[in-house]
Amino acid sequence: MLLGQEAVLELLRCPVSGVSLESLDTNVLVAYSTDGTHEYDVVDSYPVLIRFENSILDKSDIQRLSSTVHRQSYGGVFSVAKRLACPPSHVTKGNVELLLDTLLSQHNSARVLIIGGGTVGCGMEPFYTDPRIELVSFDIYASPSVQFLADAHNIPLVSESFDAVIIQAVLEHVLRPEEVVAEAYRVLKPDGMVYAETPFLQHVHEGAYDFTRYTESGHRYLFRRFSLIKSGASAGAGTQLLWALDSFFCGLFRSKLMGKIIKLGLFWLQAFDRLIPETYNVDAASGVYFMGRKDRYAMQDASIVEYYKGAQR
């Protein structure tokens, strides 16, 4: 469940100096350090802890994103159509169950950070409802599922303070994914866990804020400072084909609606993800995942080639 705002404030740190923050008044947080005083606005109860001088974001973006980035909520027949076109991933469901079971077998409660949690991610609902989870969540826009706004390249939280970090459908939207992964590593406790899902063969889906894609082995290498628990395709070749057909017909008819209609009509293609063997799915995947544990040693560069060969056996 979401951690209370007072408890979150104790974890927050200045993204410039790393020192704790104090409430100057209800609309401002301030950090006093040897390199000066840094002030941060609190907008509609959300601390905005972004170093705008080092970010592609501008202060004027925050309100705009808060009002436009939210995914539209659907009801009735539209809800059914959305569920057919974008069903919950059985892979994500299984991975979330494993992550929760592992965390709660080690701790009576677990503190979890969701990076990019402005919208509750696919399959992530248990982290918001389980009373044994102390959940902290942030994004670059305000929503009921976050407690503060921040840039993931510069996470304003205490080091070694989380049992797990979740990064679902985020790394494609940041300029420097390695910096975000390094920040996830920093805020994790020793032996803490990370879970990430990132697109491989997907078309651009957030316009100007969409930058990067990863193969499964490239994704593994990105998390090279973590020991492997499991890794693979989060959505396979059938889902990838559906993405391609959506974009193809969208372009052919110059109509996003037409692309969605075709996607809805061919939703059953996603079922082939379960029929195609993992060794084939992973090289034609719509998206990939990685689950690992914070380690003192990094994977060696030369090991990544053997890693791929081993995964194909």
N, C-alpha and C positions, 0 to 999 in steps of 0.2 A: 504494500500500500504506500501511497505517496507520503513521504516524510513531512512533518509539519514545518511551517515556514521558519519558526524560531530555531529548530534543530538544523535546518538547511543553512541559515545565516551563520551558525557556528562553524560550518564546514567551508563557507565561501572565503576566498582569498582574492586580493587585488591581482588582476592579470598582468600588471606591470611589475610590481615589487614582490608579490607573493605574501605580503603581510595580511593580517586579519583586517576586517572591515568594521567600521562603527557607523551607527545611524546618526547622521548630522541632524536630520529631521525626517519626516515621513516620505519625503521625495528625493532624498540624497543619501548615498553611502559614501564614506570617506575612508581613505587609507593613509596613515602617516608613516613615512619611512625616511631613511637617510637620503634618498634621491628626490625627496619632495612629497607634496601632498597630491593625492589623486582622488577625484570625485566622480561618482557614478550616479546617474539618474535612476530613480525608481518610478516606473511608469505603470499606473494602474496596478500597483502592488508587485510588479515584476522588476527585480533589479536587472539593469542592463549593463552587463560586465564585459563589454567589447572594446578592444583597442582599435578604434576606428582608423587610426593612422597606419595600422598594419593589416587592415582587412579590406576585402573587396566590397564590404558593406558600408553604407553611409547611414548616418542617423535618420535621414528621411526615409530609408528603406524599411525601418522597423515597423512603423504603423502600417505601411502599405502591405508588407508581407503578412502581418498579423491578420489583416482583413482579406487577403487574397489567396494565401497559400493553403488555408484549410481546405481539405477535400470535402466536396459536397456530400451531405448526408442523404441517404436514399430511403424511401419507404414504399410499401406495397409492391406492385409489379416491378418497379425499378430496383428494389432491393433484391428480388429474385433474379433479375437479369444480371445485376452486378455480381451476385454470388456464382452464377453460372459462368460468366466471363472471367472472373477472378476468384476462384474458389480458394479456401484456406489450404496452405501447403501441408501435406502430411509429413513432409520432411521437417519443416519448421516445428510442427506440433511435437514430433518425436524428440527433436533436439532440445526444445524448451523443457519437456518433461525430464530429460536426462540432466540438463543444467540445474533445474530446481531440485531434483532428487539428490544430486551430488552436493549442492550447496547446503541443503537442509539436513543431510546426513552428517555434515561436519560442524554445523552451527545450529543453535536453537532459533536464531534469526540471522538473516544475511542482509547486508547493505549492498544494494545494486544501483549502478549508474546507467541510465539510458542516454546515449548521445544521439541527438536528433529525435527527441521524443514528442515533438509538437503534435503529431498524430499517433495514436496508439497503433503500433505496428502489427502486421499480420501474425497472429499466434501469440502475441505478447500480453494478452489480457491477464493471465495468471499472476504476473508480477504486480499488477495494479489491484488485485483482489485478495491475494494471500496475505493474511495478517502477520505472517512471519517474515515478510520481505519489507525492509526499510528502503523505499524507492526514492531515488533522486533523478530528476529528468530535466533536460534543458534543450533548447533549440534556438534558432535565430529569430523566431517569432513567438508571440504569446499565444497560449491556449490553455484550457483547463488541465492538460496533462503535463505541464511543465511548471517549475518553480522559479526559474530565472532564465535570462537570455544571455547567450555567450557564443563565441566563435570556437569551434572544436579544435582549431590549431593552438588554442591558448586557454585551456580549461581552468577556470578560476576556483579550484578546489584543493583541499589539503592533500598532500602526497600520501600514498599508502593508506588510504581511508576506505577502500571499497573491496568487497569480497568478489564482485563480478562487474564487468562492464559489457554492455550490449551495444552493438553498432550495426543496426539493420537498415539497409538501403540509404546509407549516408556517404560512404567513401567515394562514390561516383560524383558527389556534389561538392567536394572540397578540392581546393587547388593543390594541396600538398598532403596526400594521404599518409605518407610516412610520418609526418609531424603529428597527425591526429592519433595514429597508432602509438607513437612514442608517448603522447600525453595519456592515453589509456593505460599504458604500461606504468607510467609514473603514479597515477592515482590508485592503482591496484595494490592491495596488501601483498606481501610475499606469498607466493603460491596461489594468488587470486586467479580467477578465470575470466576469459574473454570469449564472447560469441559474436561473430560478424556474418552478415549476408550482404553480398555485393553483386551487381549485374556483371555478366560476361557478354552474351549476345543479345543485348537489348538496344532498341533505338532510343534516341534522345527523348527524355520524358519530363525534363524540368527546364527546357529552353536554355537561357543563358547561364543557368546554375547547374549544368550537367557537363562533366569534364573527362571522366575516366572509366575504363572497364578492365576487368581482370580475368585471365584464365585461372583454373583451379590451382595450378602450381605457382603462378605469379602471385596469387592471393596468399598461398602458403608462405611464400618468401617474404611477402609484406609483413607477416606475423612471425618472422624468423626468431624473435627474442622470446617466443612462447613455445613450450613443448606441445606436441600434437596430442589431442584427445581424439578428434575425428574431423574429417574434411571431405567435401564432395560437392555434388550438384544439389542446390536447393530447389531448383526447377529445371527440368530437363529439356530434351530436344523437341518434345511435343509442344511445350509452352513456348519455346523459342520460335517454332514454326508459326504459332498463333500470333506472336509479336510481329513477325515478318509480314504475314498476310494483312494484319491490321494496317501497318505502315504502307504496304504496297497499294492496297485499295484506297487508302486515304489520299495517297499521291496521285493515283490513276484518275480518281474522280474529283480531285481537289476538294475533298470533303472529309473532315474528321468524323462526322456522323456516319458516313458510309463505311469507314474503317471499323467503327465500333459495331455496326450492324453485321458486317461480315464476321467479325470476331465472335459475336454472340452466336451466330449461326454455326460456327465451327468450334464452339467451346469444347466439344468432346475430344479434340486433338490432344488436350492436356492429359487425358487418360493414358496416352502412350508413354508418358514419363515413367509410369509404373511397370510397363512391359519391356522397355529398353534397358539392357544391362547397364549398370553404373559405369563400367569402363568405356561404353559408347556415349552414354548420356553426358559424362563430365566434359568431353571435348566438344560437345554441341549444346552446352547448357545455356539456358536463359540466365541463370544466376548460380553463384557458388557460395559455399559457407565454410567457415573455419571455427572450430572450438578448440581452445587451448588453455594452457596454464602458464602464468608468469614464471620465467626461468632465469637463472643467473647467466646462462650460456646461450649464445646466439647460434643459429643454424649456419654452417659454413657455406660460402657461395657455391663451391663445387658440389655440394650435396644435393642441390635442387634438381640436377639432371637425373641422378639416381633416384631421387624421390619420385619423379614423374614415371620413370621406368618401373619402379616398384608398384606404383598405383595402377599401372596398366596390366599387371600380371593377374 
